[in-house]
């Protein structure tokens, strides 16, 4: 069966080589006579897989021993609650930057536990850009500052890291982690749902500076405690073992591609090609400010909305899947995560040019 090009925002494309290895090992993992899905998470074999995955992840991002790497459940949405529960300590407030739908969801959940100061928001501009550093209005008594570097749905992204003084900076990097090099030392906590650039849905990774592990509120559920997860190797309870294993295969695949420096260059080329096709046309449009455009999620509209269904149908016939924009914003969206090859973007831009010729 021929593989199509998958532009889904998540669960997203996985590297074909990873899927093929998982397929080969599915029934009989490394001669053990059973699948890794059937193994105890406390077996020597799986513990070795988990430890190797963590090591490769740390290598890719150059994560120091000052940070704990946690393999968790509940996705990034679970972290909307886990962050305030684990970081508030005795503080009565937290600062949040609002740049779109996922920021708003994080803010709404944090309000269940604390007073939230919205330090900056571009909602009045329909989230067409990220705020500047000068626009941030941070509070002195906030426990931390939270932001979403890349808004998956809106297709806008910070090209800079906010300066927040001595406050821990918390980032939801679900859509951007592992897409390019990152200075982890600038952050107190980084969390990311797996189903975009890490692996399959079902696991979430949190990178937590160890000096923050003693800040949790007394009412924090044990299943959401960073401290408990860190002290138990992310195995206080049964983790999503198969998703962890597959994520480890993705980390090895990334290393084989040359690491994040090389991956970042590929991603820049992919995004530049697609944005050039949009900007060079009167038929397609991307509404996001040039200095706020996402490298991973590229929304675009057609000049005539009545052609949307035809565009999607013909794209699918051409083997270009999952281009429909999020229901909240409409239009189209191409998510071009690490596993989406340059040939996919070339096929998409060629299709867009041909479609425009026939329907402009």
N, C-alpha and C positions, 0 to 999 in steps of 0.2 A: 504494500500500500504506500502510495506517495505521501510524504509529509507536506502539509500546507504551511503557509506562513501565518503565525498566530500573533496578533497585535493586542491580545487581551490584557486588561489592566491588572488582573489577578482574580483567580489563579492564572498565572502567566506561563509563557513558554519556558520549557526547561531544555538544557542542551541535549541534542540528540545522542551524543556520546554517553551522557550520564544515563539516559533512559535505556540505552542498549546494554550498558553494564548492569543496571538494575534488573533488566529483563533476564540477562544471562545468569544472574545470581538469585533470582526470585525463589526458585524451588529448592535449590541446593547452594547455600551460601558457603563458598570456599571449601567445598568437600565435606561439610558437616552433616549433610543429609537432611537438612531442614532449612526453612527460610529464616532470615534474620528477624522477620516479623514474629516468629514463633519462639524466639529466644528470651530468656529472662533478662530484664534490663540490668540485673546485678551479676550476670554471668561474666566471666573473665573476657569472653569474646566481645560481648557488647560494650562492656566498660572500655575496652581497648579502642573500639570504633568511636565511642563518644569522646574519649580523651584525644584521639587523633584529629577528630573534627574540630575540637576546641583549639588545638595547637595550630592547625592550618588556618583557622579563622583569625587567631591572634597574629599569625605570621602575615597574613594578607593586609591587616590593618595596623601592624606594628603596635599591638596593644601591650602596654607594660604590666608588670606585676602589681601595679597600684590599682588595677581594675579587676573586678570579678566578671567573668563571662557566664551568663545564665541562659540555659535553654528551657524555655517556659511554655505554658499553654495559655489559651485564651486570646491569642492574637494581639495586635496593637490596641484593639478596643479594650481588652482586659487591662492593658497598661494605663489607659485613661483613668482607671480607678487605682491601680497599683502605685502610680507615681505619687499622688498626694498622700496615700496611706503610708508609704515608705519614707517620704521626704519631709513631711510637714514638721515632725518633731513637736516642739512647743510653739511654733510660729502660728500666726492667725491668718496668714494670707499667702497668696502666690501670684506671680506675674505671668500672664499669658499674652502671646502675640497672635492676633487673629488674621489669617490670610486665606481662609476658605472653609469648605465643609468639614474637613477633618480637624482643623483648628477649633471650629465651633463645637464639634462633638467632644473634643477633649475639654474644652472650657465648661460645657454643660455638665459633664461628669465631675469635674473638679469642684464645681459649686455645691455638690452634695456633701463635701467634706470641709470646705474652707471658703473664705472670702476671696474672690478672684478679682484682681485688677487687670483689665485689658490694657496692656502697656502700649499697644498700637493696633490699629485696624485699618484695612483698606476696603471694608465692606461698602462704604458710601460710594466707592468707585467700582463697585461690582467685582471686586477682587481681580482687577486687571494688572496689578503690580504688587510687589512687596514693599513694605515701608522702609524708610531709610533709618540709619542709626540715629540721626538727629530727631526723628519722630518718636523714638522710644521714650516712654514716661514710666521709668521703673520706680518701685517703692522701696524704701530702705528696710522695711521689716518683712519683706517677702522671703519665703523659705527657699524659693528657686524661681527660675525663669524658664518657661516652656515655649517652644515654637515648633512648627512643622516646616522643615527646610524645603520640602517638595510637596505641593498639593496635587495628588494624583488626579483628582477630578477636574480641577480648574486649569491645570497645566502651567502653573507658575512656580518659580523656585528662587530661593535666596542664592545669590552669587557670592555671598559673604557670610561670615559667622558673627552674630551679634556680640558686642562687648557688654558684659553684664557685671563687671566688677568682681567682687568676691562671692557672688551668688552662684550656686551650681546652675549650669546651663543644661536643660533637658531637651532632647530632640527626638521627635518621631521621624525616623529615617526609613520608614517602610518602603518607600519608592525610590530611594536614592542610595542606600547603603551598598557598598561593594561596586558601585558604578565607576568609581575613580578613587584616587588616594584621599585620605582623610586624616586630619590631625586630631586623634581621639583625645589628646591631653587637654583640648579646649573645652571639654564637656564633663559634666558631672554624671549624667546618665544619657545613654543612647539606647533606644529600643526600636525594633523593627519586626513587623509581621513577615513571615518567610516567603509568602507566595508571589513574590515579584523577582527579586534578585538572589534569594538565598536558597530556596527549595520549594517543596510542595506545601500546601496549606496544612495547618495543624500544629505548627511550632512557631514560637516567637523568641527572638534573642534580645537580651538586655545586657548592655555593658555598663557596669555600675562602679563608680569610684569607691574603693573600699572604706574610705573614711565616712561615707554616707550610710553605711549599713546599720548604724545604730540610731537612726532617726525615726524609725517606724512608730506609728501610733499604736497604743495598746490594743485597739479593736481590729488591727490588721488581721485578716484571715490568714491562717498558716499557709494556705495554698497561694497566697499573693505576697508572702514575705520574701523580700530580697535576701535578708539575712539567713532565713531558713534554707532557701534555695542554694545560696553560696556555701553554707556549711555542710550541705548534703550532696554536693556535686550535681545539683539540679535533679536529684533522684530521691527527694523526700517521699514522693509518690511515683507511680509508674509514668514515665514520660512517653511522648509519642515517638516510639523507638524508630519506626520506619521513616518518618519525616526527618528525624535526626540523622539517620544513616544516609538518606538521600542528600541532605544538606551537606554532609561531609564529602560526598562525591562531587557536588558542585564546587566546593572549595578547592578540591584537587584539580578540577577542570579549569578553574580560574588561574591557579598557579601554572598550569600547563600552557595557558594563553599568554603568559608573561606577567601575571599579576595585575594589580590595579592600575599601574602606570600604563601598561599596554591596553588594558580594557578601557581606560578613560579616553585614550586616543581614538579607539574604534568608535566609542559612543559619541564623541565629538563629531566624527565624520558622518555618522548616521544622522544625527540631529541636523547638522549643517545641510546635508543633502535634502532632507525633507522640508526644512524651513525655506530653503532656496526655491523649491518647487512651489511652495505656497506663496511666498513673497513675489515670485516672478510671474504670478498669474492674477488676473482680475476675476477669475472664477472661484478661487479659494481664498480664505482669509483666516488668519490667526489673530485674535484680539489682544493678546497679552503684550505688555510693554517689552520692548527689545531687551532691556536689562533684567527682565524678570522671567524670561522664558525657561521652561523646563527642558532638561536634557533627556528625560525619560518618558514624559507623557505630553504628547503634542496634539492639542485639540485644533480642529479647523472646521469651518463652515463652507457650504456651497452657496453660490450667488442666488440660487433658487432652491428654497427648502423643499419644494415639491419634487425635486430630483433625489432627495435623500434615500428613499426606499430603493430606487433604481440603482443608485450608486452602490448601496450595500449588497444588493442582489448580484449585480455584475461583478463586484469585487469578490464575493464568495465563489462565483463561478470561476474566477481567475485564481482561486486558491489563496485569497487574502481575507482572513477571518477576523471577526471581533473588532470591527472598526467603528461600531456605533458609539456615539458619545454617551456619557452618563445621562440617565433620565432627567436629572436635575438641570442639565445645561443644554442637552440636545446636540445636534450637529454630529461631527465625527471626532474620533480620538484614536491616535496610533500610539500605543505604548511600546517603546523600543528598548526594552530591558536587555541585559547582557546576552541572554540566550537568543535574541532576535538577531540574525546575521545581517551583514551589510547587503547581501543579495536580496533579503526581504524588503529592505528600504528601496533598493533599486527597482524591484518589481512593483512596489507600491507607487513610486513616483512615475514610472512608465505608464502604469494603469491610469493614474490621475491625469496625465497629459493626454492620453488617448480618449478618456472619458470627456475631458473638456472639449476636445476637437469635435466630438459628436453631439455635444449638448449645449455648448456655450451660445 
